[in-house]
């Protein structure tokens, strides 16, 4: 029987229960043998908040996934030199012969998939699993119009509907508000121990 692998990429800055719930939802409903978390090498430019380093994001992801034996972490994008594209990651994982690849992403990212570098190659190397996010309607037909042929490679999941975002967690930490019960305790403790997302002296004026 072919091994079925779910792949969940992201900046994970920080990783939270929304990420974990999406991964577990896909794992159970689509019968994945494993879900591979792939922290991105370089974060997109974001306004506000202080970002963790790639090594810190990788460690927080490891801490968050430690209790689930079906979750695994790949440092492939962080270790790769230069810009890191999803297609490069999928090619490397395909060459490693891990099994049938399923690329998991939220509806907010899926609507822009047709703009991604080598989008058609991504679709050829992995089946696409789109998980709903609160307030964003799933529309497979619209996605297929933007990227013809996607419908045959697409699975839509409603998702657990947890409305948690990394940017809000960073803002809460910066404001001195609690984030416990929104991300695993081990991640909360790591953030506190390393002083992540807190305003600097310059920020305070």
C-alpha positions as CSV (number, residue, x, y, z in Angstrom):
1,X,0.0,0.0,0.0
2,X,1.3,3.5,-0.9
3,X,2.4,5.7,2.0
4,X,0.3,8.9,2.0
5,X,2.1,12.0,3.2
6,X,0.5,15.3,4.1
7,X,2.8,18.4,3.8
8,X,2.0,21.6,5.7
9,X,4.3,24.5,5.1
10,X,4.3,27.9,6.7
11,X,6.3,30.5,8.5
12,X,5.0,29.1,11.9
13,X,5.9,32.4,13.6
14,X,4.7,31.1,16.0
15,X,3.0,27.8,15.3
16,X,-0.3,27.5,17.0
17,X,-3.3,25.2,17.5
18,X,-4.9,26.3,14.2
19,X,-1.9,24.8,12.3
20,X,-2.0,21.6,14.4
21,X,-5.8,21.2,14.1
22,X,-5.7,21.6,10.3
23,X,-2.9,19.0,10.1
24,X,-4.8,16.5,12.3
25,X,-8.0,17.1,10.4
26,X,-6.4,16.3,7.1
27,X,-4.4,13.3,8.6
28,X,-7.6,11.7,9.9
29,X,-10.0,12.4,7.2
30,X,-7.6,11.6,4.3
31,X,-5.9,8.8,6.1
32,X,-2.4,10.2,5.9
33,X,0.4,8.0,7.4
34,X,2.3,11.1,8.4
35,X,2.0,14.9,8.2
36,X,5.3,16.7,7.5
37,X,5.6,20.3,8.8
38,X,8.0,22.4,6.7
39,X,8.9,25.8,8.2
40,X,9.7,28.3,5.5
41,X,13.2,29.6,5.1
42,X,12.4,33.3,4.6
43,X,9.3,35.0,5.9
44,X,7.3,37.3,3.7
45,X,7.6,41.0,4.7
46,X,5.1,41.7,7.5
47,X,4.4,45.0,9.2
48,X,4.4,45.0,13.0
49,X,5.7,42.5,15.5
50,X,9.2,41.1,15.9
51,X,9.9,37.9,14.0
52,X,11.7,34.8,15.3
53,X,14.7,33.4,13.5
54,X,14.4,30.4,11.2
55,X,16.1,28.2,13.9
56,X,13.7,29.5,16.6
57,X,10.7,28.8,14.3
58,X,12.0,25.3,13.6
59,X,12.4,24.6,17.3
60,X,8.9,25.9,18.2
61,X,7.5,23.6,15.5
62,X,9.3,20.7,16.9
63,X,8.1,21.4,20.4
64,X,4.5,21.8,19.2
65,X,4.5,18.5,17.2
66,X,6.4,16.4,19.8
67,X,3.2,14.8,21.3
68,X,1.9,13.5,18.0
69,X,3.8,10.5,16.6
70,X,2.2,11.1,13.2
71,X,3.7,14.6,12.9
72,X,7.2,15.1,11.6
73,X,9.4,18.1,11.0
74,X,11.5,18.9,7.9
75,X,14.2,21.6,8.0
76,X,14.6,21.2,4.2
77,X,13.7,24.8,3.4
78,X,15.6,26.4,6.3
79,X,18.8,24.4,5.3
80,X,18.5,25.2,1.6
81,X,20.6,28.0,0.3
82,X,18.9,30.9,-1.5
83,X,15.2,31.6,-2.1
84,X,13.0,28.6,-1.1
85,X,10.2,27.8,-3.5
86,X,7.5,25.2,-2.8
87,X,8.3,23.5,-6.1
88,X,11.9,22.9,-5.0
89,X,10.7,21.4,-1.7
90,X,8.2,19.1,-3.5
91,X,10.8,18.0,-6.0
92,X,13.2,17.1,-3.2
93,X,10.5,15.2,-1.3
94,X,9.4,13.4,-4.4
95,X,13.0,12.3,-5.2
96,X,13.2,11.0,-1.6
97,X,10.4,8.6,-2.5
98,X,8.4,9.2,0.7
99,X,5.2,8.2,-0.9
100,X,2.1,10.0,-2.3
101,X,2.4,13.7,-1.6
102,X,-0.5,15.9,-0.5
103,X,0.2,19.6,-0.1
104,X,-2.0,21.2,2.5
105,X,-2.9,24.9,2.5
106,X,-5.7,27.2,3.6
107,X,-8.3,28.8,1.4
108,X,-6.5,32.2,1.8
109,X,-3.3,30.8,0.2
110,X,-5.2,28.6,-2.3
111,X,-6.8,31.6,-4.0
112,X,-3.4,32.7,-5.0
113,X,-2.0,29.3,-5.9
114,X,-2.1,30.1,-9.7
115,X,0.4,33.0,-9.0
116,X,2.9,30.7,-7.3
117,X,6.2,29.9,-9.0
118,X,5.7,26.7,-11.1
119,X,2.1,26.3,-10.0
120,X,1.4,23.6,-12.6
121,X,4.4,21.6,-11.5
122,X,3.3,21.8,-7.9
123,X,0.0,20.4,-8.9
124,X,1.6,17.6,-10.8
125,X,3.9,16.5,-7.9
126,X,1.3,16.7,-5.2
127,X,-2.4,16.5,-4.7
128,X,-3.7,19.7,-3.3
129,X,-5.7,19.7,0.0
130,X,-7.4,23.0,0.7
131,X,-8.7,23.4,4.3
132,X,-11.3,26.1,5.0
133,X,-10.6,29.0,7.3
134,X,-13.1,31.0,9.2
135,X,-14.8,33.7,7.1
136,X,-13.4,32.4,3.8
137,X,-15.7,30.3,1.6
138,X,-14.4,27.3,-0.2
139,X,-15.0,27.5,-4.0
140,X,-13.4,24.7,-5.9
141,X,-14.8,25.8,-9.3
142,X,-13.3,29.3,-8.8
143,X,-9.9,27.8,-8.0
144,X,-10.1,25.5,-11.1
145,X,-10.9,28.5,-13.3
146,X,-7.7,30.2,-12.1
147,X,-5.6,27.1,-12.5
148,X,-7.2,24.8,-15.1
149,X,-7.0,21.1,-14.2
150,X,-6.8,21.7,-10.4
151,X,-10.2,20.2,-9.8
152,X,-8.9,16.7,-10.7
153,X,-6.0,17.2,-8.1
154,X,-8.0,18.9,-5.4
155,X,-9.6,17.9,-2.1
156,X,-11.6,20.4,-0.1
157,X,-12.0,20.1,3.6
158,X,-14.2,22.3,5.7
159,X,-11.7,22.4,8.5
160,X,-11.9,22.7,12.3
161,X,-12.6,26.4,12.1
162,X,-10.2,27.7,14.8
163,X,-9.8,31.4,14.3
164,X,-6.2,31.8,15.5
165,X,-3.4,33.7,13.6
166,X,0.3,34.0,14.2
167,X,0.2,37.8,13.7
168,X,-2.4,38.2,16.4
169,X,-0.3,36.0,18.8
170,X,2.7,38.2,18.2
171,X,0.7,41.3,18.9
172,X,-0.6,39.8,22.1
173,X,2.8,38.9,23.3
174,X,4.0,42.4,22.5
175,X,1.1,43.9,24.5
176,X,1.8,41.6,27.4
177,X,-1.4,39.5,26.9
178,X,-1.5,35.7,27.4
179,X,-1.4,33.3,24.5
180,X,-1.8,30.1,26.6
181,X,-4.5,27.8,25.2
182,X,-3.9,29.2,21.7
183,X,-0.6,27.4,21.2
184,X,1.0,24.5,23.1
185,X,2.4,25.2,26.5
186,X,5.9,24.3,25.3
187,X,5.7,27.0,22.7
188,X,4.4,29.5,25.2
189,X,7.4,28.7,27.5
190,X,9.9,28.9,24.6
191,X,8.6,32.3,23.6
192,X,8.9,33.6,27.1
193,X,12.3,32.1,27.7
194,X,13.8,33.7,24.5
195,X,12.0,37.0,24.8
196,X,10.3,36.6,21.4
197,X,7.9,39.2,20.0
198,X,8.5,41.7,22.7
199,X,9.0,45.4,21.9
200,X,12.6,46.7,22.0
201,X,13.7,49.8,23.8
202,X,13.6,51.7,20.5
203,X,9.9,50.6,20.0
204,X,9.0,52.0,23.4
205,X,10.5,55.3,22.5
